[in-house]
Amino acid sequence: MLTRLTTFIFLMMICFLQVIQCQVGPTIYTPANNDTVNPGSTIPITFGYQNLGTGAVAVNISLWQDSAATQKIQDVTTNYQLPPNNSSGTHVDFTTNATYNWNVPHGMNFSFYLTVTEITEAELGNYTLQSFPIMLHPSAAWAVLPNLILVLSLALAVLTYQV
């Protein structure tokens, strides 16, 4: 009987530890998944992150070539400090929202992925949680604009030369 009880408790502990490892990272609210961004514009990146206990919180925001977030294009920001979390008092929020204003770089003529990684140094330990990547793509007008300007310039030159 003691062996079955011990085995049951051991299996329950393993299941509990697996649940702990499945912690989800920040949620990106804006921009939306599959959204169009215009190079040169300022886009607010609004995200919600978890309150993992009293301590310092920072985020890294990165751009990736693939949806698995293995081939980094560039960091939008690193170690962006957020207000410290609070785990005391009568009202404790489980999540907190924050916004980072991002200047979209020029020269990105392909779809890319954005992630937010939360880095928390809490009393219970240090945690690094990454959001699910969201896909963004530059405006198609920006991709064809240089070609359009070239064609219009050539047409103007031809018309001017013929007269």
C-alpha positions, 0 to 999 in steps of 0.5 A: 500500500505504501508503495502505491501511495509513494508512486502516486505522489511521485507521479503527481510531483512530475506532472506538477513540475511539467506544468510549471515548465509550461509558463507562457511569456508576454502577450503582444496586443499591438501590432496585431499578427499579420499586420502591415507596418510602414518603414520609417513610421513609429509603431506602439508595441503594446504587450502584457507581461506576468507579475512573477513576484517582487523584483526588477523587470526588463524586456527585450524586443527582437525581430526574427526571420523565422517563426521559430525565432531562431534566426535573429534579424536585429534587436529592437531594444534590449534591457528596456526597464519596466516598473518593478512587480508587486506581490504584496497588499490586498490587490495583486495584478497577475499581469501588467501592460506596457508600451514601447514605441518602435521606429520601423527600420527602412530596408526590410522588404520581407515578412518578419516576426516580432517577439517580446522577452520578459526578464524578471529578477524576483525573490523566488528566482530569475525568469526569462519568458518569451512571447509567441512570435507575431508576423509583420510585413512591410507595406507593399507600396514601399517595396514598389515605390523605388520602381515606380519613381524610376518608371515615372522619371523615365517616362518624363525624360522620354516626354521631355526629349521628344518635345 
